[in-house]
Amino acid sequence: MNGKRSRAARATWLVTVLALASVTVGCRDTGGGGGSAPEPGKSAGASKAPGKGKGKGKESAKPSPTASKKPTKPGKGGSGALTCDQLRNAPLQTSSFRFPDAPDGTVAFTDGRWEGDGVVIELQPQCGIGDMTGDSAEDAVAAVKVTAGGTGKFYGLVTWRNDAGSPVPVAAASLGDRTPVVSVDVSSPAPRQATVVYLTRGDDEPSAVVTIRRSAVYRVTEPTLTELHHSDTPYTP
């Protein structure tokens, strides 16, 4: 009787040991390969945020210094405006354009001057910038003086069209002998006219004097600058 009880006690003890061993093995397998279980709310594979701590993480890419720059807008008519300084080395007479009072052949300024066949042509400082030809590009209008020997000094006006930023002569007008220009002003985009102030005289007065201050308005009608109207005031030197 006592032997049976002893065997039963040993059997119970063995079952208890085996059960405890099974529970222990199960706990060790939790968390994957013997690692400790992750804390609640944290992913087992999560890494530290980049950029925290010296030398840890990678800085975000910085944009190129020019990436945010807007493209340069072209000037009117696809090019920038002409400048009065450009005219100092611009063509004045070409195979397709004739300037009054100039000799035959090609004429181009070098530092504002041309000389040939006993004729001297000089660009004058009076100049205006604005659209004269109706293509939205800003052209140039300036005064020119032609000296051909003797006492004659013939003044004229020239319009240079803005051809992709280069000055091309397209229209001109003669103002006469010894009629110095005072100012040139271009009104644009409308009505595309040049107001020119110059000194002149009456039809019956000698060329050696100037008695009239004339303000004349011109419009381009290639190959000429056509006077639309003018007004006069007395002038005393």
Backbone torsions as a table, in degrees:
resi	resn	phi	psi	omega
1	MET	NA	-46.7	177.5
2	ASN	-65.3	-32.0	178.9
3	GLY	-66.0	-37.8	178.4
4	LYS	-65.8	-41.6	179.3
5	ARG	-63.7	-37.4	-179.6
6	SER	-65.8	-41.7	178.9
7	ARG	-66.8	-37.2	179.1
8	ALA	-65.5	-38.2	179.8
9	ALA	-66.4	-40.2	179.9
10	ARG	-66.7	-38.1	179.2
11	ALA	-63.8	-41.8	178.8
12	THR	-64.0	-41.5	179.3
13	TRP	-62.9	-40.1	-178.9
14	LEU	-65.5	-43.0	179.1
15	VAL	-61.3	-40.4	-179.3
16	THR	-64.4	-44.0	179.6
17	VAL	-61.6	-45.8	180.0
18	LEU	-61.9	-38.3	179.9
19	ALA	-65.9	-42.5	178.8
20	LEU	-63.4	-39.7	179.7
21	ALA	-63.7	-39.5	-179.6
22	SER	-65.2	-40.2	179.5
23	VAL	-64.9	-40.8	-179.2
24	THR	-63.2	-45.3	179.1
25	VAL	-62.0	-41.1	179.2
26	GLY	-62.0	-39.7	179.2
27	CYS	-66.5	-37.0	179.8
28	ARG	-68.5	-31.2	-178.8
29	ASP	-74.7	-22.1	-177.5
30	THR	-66.8	135.4	179.9
31	GLY	96.8	-6.3	172.2
32	GLY	85.4	99.9	170.3
33	GLY	70.6	28.2	172.5
34	GLY	93.0	-2.6	178.4
35	GLY	-74.4	160.9	179.6
36	SER	-74.1	151.7	-177.9
37	ALA	-67.1	139.9	179.6
38	PRO	-66.6	152.4	178.2
39	GLU	-69.8	149.7	-180.0
40	PRO	-57.7	138.5	176.6
41	GLY	84.5	-4.5	178.8
42	LYS	-115.7	135.2	177.5
43	SER	-77.6	140.6	-178.0
44	ALA	-64.0	-26.6	-177.2
45	GLY	-99.6	5.9	-176.2
46	ALA	-68.5	141.8	177.6
47	SER	-114.1	169.0	179.5
48	LYS	-67.9	150.7	179.6
49	ALA	-62.6	139.0	-179.1
50	PRO	-66.5	147.3	174.1
51	GLY	91.1	-7.1	180.0
52	LYS	-93.2	128.1	-179.4
53	GLY	88.6	153.6	-177.7
54	LYS	-67.3	129.5	173.8
55	GLY	71.0	5.6	-178.7
56	LYS	-104.6	142.0	179.1
57	GLY	79.4	177.9	-177.7
58	LYS	-127.6	133.5	-179.7
59	GLU	-68.4	148.5	177.5
60	SER	-69.9	150.5	-176.9
61	ALA	-65.1	133.9	177.8
62	LYS	-92.8	140.4	179.8
63	PRO	-66.5	153.1	176.4
64	SER	-61.8	143.8	-179.6
65	PRO	-55.5	-26.1	-178.3
66	THR	-99.8	0.9	-174.1
67	ALA	-65.8	-35.4	-176.0
68	SER	-92.7	-1.6	-179.0
69	LYS	-73.4	137.1	177.5
70	LYS	-80.2	145.9	178.8
71	PRO	-62.6	145.2	179.9
72	THR	-66.8	129.7	179.7
73	LYS	-76.8	138.0	177.2
74	PRO	-72.1	159.1	177.0
75	GLY	-72.8	-179.9	-180.0
76	LYS	-60.5	138.2	180.0
77	GLY	71.3	16.5	179.0
78	GLY	84.3	7.0	179.4
79	SER	-149.0	167.9	177.3
80	GLY	-76.3	164.2	178.6
81	ALA	-66.9	148.4	171.5
82	LEU	-67.3	159.7	175.2
83	THR	-122.6	154.4	178.6
84	CYS	-63.8	-30.4	-179.8
85	ASP	-66.8	-31.0	178.3
86	GLN	-60.9	-30.7	-175.5
87	LEU	-67.7	-18.5	-177.7
88	ARG	-65.9	-17.5	176.9
89	ASN	-132.8	35.9	-177.5
90	ALA	-101.3	157.7	173.1
91	PRO	-69.5	145.9	177.4
92	LEU	-112.0	-35.8	179.9
93	GLN	-137.6	132.2	-178.0
94	THR	-125.9	-177.5	179.0
95	SER	-66.3	-21.1	-178.3
96	SER	-110.7	-0.7	-179.8
97	PHE	-138.7	128.5	-178.3
98	ARG	-110.5	128.7	177.0
99	PHE	-96.7	130.7	-179.7
100	PRO	-58.0	142.8	176.0
101	ASP	73.4	1.9	177.2
102	ALA	-97.7	149.3	177.8
103	PRO	-69.2	167.7	179.8
104	ASP	-64.9	156.8	176.6
105	GLY	102.6	177.1	-178.9
106	THR	-76.2	135.6	178.7
107	VAL	-129.2	127.7	177.6
108	ALA	-140.4	140.4	-179.2
109	PHE	-75.0	146.0	167.0
110	THR	-125.2	110.3	-174.9
111	ASP	54.2	41.5	174.5
112	GLY	81.2	14.2	-175.7
113	ARG	-145.5	146.3	171.8
114	TRP	-139.1	141.5	179.9
115	GLU	-141.6	133.3	178.7
116	GLY	-178.7	147.2	178.7
117	ASP	55.8	35.3	179.2
118	GLY	75.7	10.0	-178.5
119	VAL	-114.9	137.6	174.8
120	VAL	-119.1	127.1	178.2
121	ILE	-118.8	127.8	-176.2
122	GLU	-127.0	133.4	173.7
123	LEU	-73.1	134.2	179.6
124	GLN	-94.7	158.2	-176.3
125	PRO	-72.9	-16.6	-178.8
126	GLN	-73.0	120.5	-171.8
127	CYS	-153.8	143.9	176.1
128	GLY	-132.4	148.5	-178.7
129	ILE	-120.5	133.9	178.0
130	GLY	165.7	168.5	-178.4
131	ASP	-74.4	115.3	177.3
132	MET	-110.0	-16.8	-172.4
133	THR	-107.4	-3.1	174.3
134	GLY	83.0	14.8	179.3
135	ASP	-105.4	12.2	178.9
136	SER	74.2	-7.8	175.7
137	ALA	-86.0	144.2	-176.0
138	GLU	-84.9	116.4	-177.1
139	ASP	-92.1	-171.0	179.4
140	ALA	-136.1	141.1	174.5
141	VAL	-126.5	131.2	-178.0
142	ALA	-146.3	161.5	178.2
143	ALA	-91.3	148.1	-179.2
144	VAL	-133.9	142.2	177.1
145	LYS	-118.3	133.4	179.5
146	VAL	-116.8	123.7	177.1
147	THR	-115.9	122.2	-175.8
148	ALA	-118.4	26.4	-178.3
149	GLY	94.5	156.8	-178.7
150	GLY	74.1	-153.1	-176.3
151	THR	-94.2	-8.5	-175.7
152	GLY	-71.0	131.1	173.7
153	LYS	-134.2	102.8	-171.9
154	PHE	-96.9	125.4	-178.4
155	TYR	-102.4	147.9	178.0
156	GLY	-148.3	172.2	177.5
157	LEU	-120.1	144.5	178.3
158	VAL	-134.9	138.1	170.4
159	THR	-106.1	126.2	173.8
160	TRP	-103.7	121.8	176.7
161	ARG	-75.4	144.6	176.8
162	ASN	-82.7	101.9	-179.8
163	ASP	-103.6	87.8	-178.1
164	ALA	53.8	39.9	177.0
165	GLY	93.6	-3.0	178.9
166	SER	-110.1	138.9	-179.8
167	PRO	-81.0	128.0	178.9
168	VAL	-127.1	120.5	-178.8
169	PRO	-68.3	132.2	-177.0
170	VAL	-133.2	-17.0	-177.4
171	ALA	-154.1	148.0	-178.4
172	ALA	-151.2	161.8	175.5
173	ALA	-146.4	143.5	176.7
174	SER	-95.9	136.1	179.8
175	LEU	-102.0	-11.5	177.3
176	GLY	106.6	-176.8	-175.3
177	ASP	-83.1	130.4	176.3
178	ARG	52.9	56.3	178.3
179	THR	-126.4	71.6	-173.9
180	PRO	-61.1	142.6	-179.1
181	VAL	-87.3	136.2	179.9
182	VAL	-95.0	-43.4	-177.8
183	SER	-158.5	156.7	174.9
184	VAL	-133.5	127.1	179.8
185	ASP	-133.4	129.8	-179.3
186	VAL	-108.3	127.7	176.4
187	SER	-101.7	120.5	179.5
188	SER	-151.9	160.1	8.7
189	PRO	-74.4	-15.2	176.1
190	ALA	-138.3	146.0	6.8
191	PRO	-93.0	21.0	177.8
192	ARG	59.2	57.2	-179.0
193	GLN	-131.5	154.9	176.2
194	ALA	-114.6	128.1	175.1
195	THR	-100.7	120.1	-175.2
196	VAL	-117.8	126.9	175.8
197	VAL	-106.4	126.6	178.7
198	TYR	-146.9	166.7	-178.6
199	LEU	-101.6	136.6	-178.6
200	THR	-149.3	-157.6	-175.5
201	ARG	-152.4	171.4	175.1
202	GLY	-72.9	161.9	-176.2
203	ASP	-61.0	-30.2	-175.8
204	ASP	-97.4	4.9	-177.9
205	GLU	-94.8	151.7	-178.7
206	PRO	-67.8	153.2	-176.9
207	SER	-68.4	-15.8	-176.5
208	ALA	-77.2	-9.3	-177.4
209	VAL	-121.0	155.5	170.8
210	VAL	-125.6	127.6	-175.9
211	THR	-127.2	-2.5	-175.5
212	ILE	-129.4	135.3	171.2
213	ARG	-103.3	110.4	-173.5
214	ARG	-105.9	135.0	174.1
215	SER	-114.3	110.4	-174.4
216	ALA	-118.6	144.4	-179.6
217	VAL	-109.6	130.2	-176.2
218	TYR	-122.7	150.8	173.6
219	ARG	-132.4	147.2	179.2
220	VAL	-75.5	124.3	168.2
221	THR	-133.4	79.1	-170.3
222	GLU	-44.2	133.4	10.3
223	PRO	-97.7	21.4	-178.5
224	THR	-119.2	159.6	165.9
225	LEU	-98.5	114.5	-175.2
226	THR	-95.1	129.6	177.5
227	GLU	-76.5	127.2	178.8
228	LEU	-88.4	-41.3	178.1
229	HIS	-170.8	166.3	176.5
230	HIS	-150.6	161.5	174.7
231	SER	-134.0	145.8	-175.7
232	ASP	-119.5	147.1	170.2
233	THR	-133.2	150.7	179.9
234	PRO	-62.3	144.7	178.3
235	TYR	-128.2	133.0	175.6
236	THR	-123.2	121.1	-178.4
237	PRO	-58.6	NA	NA
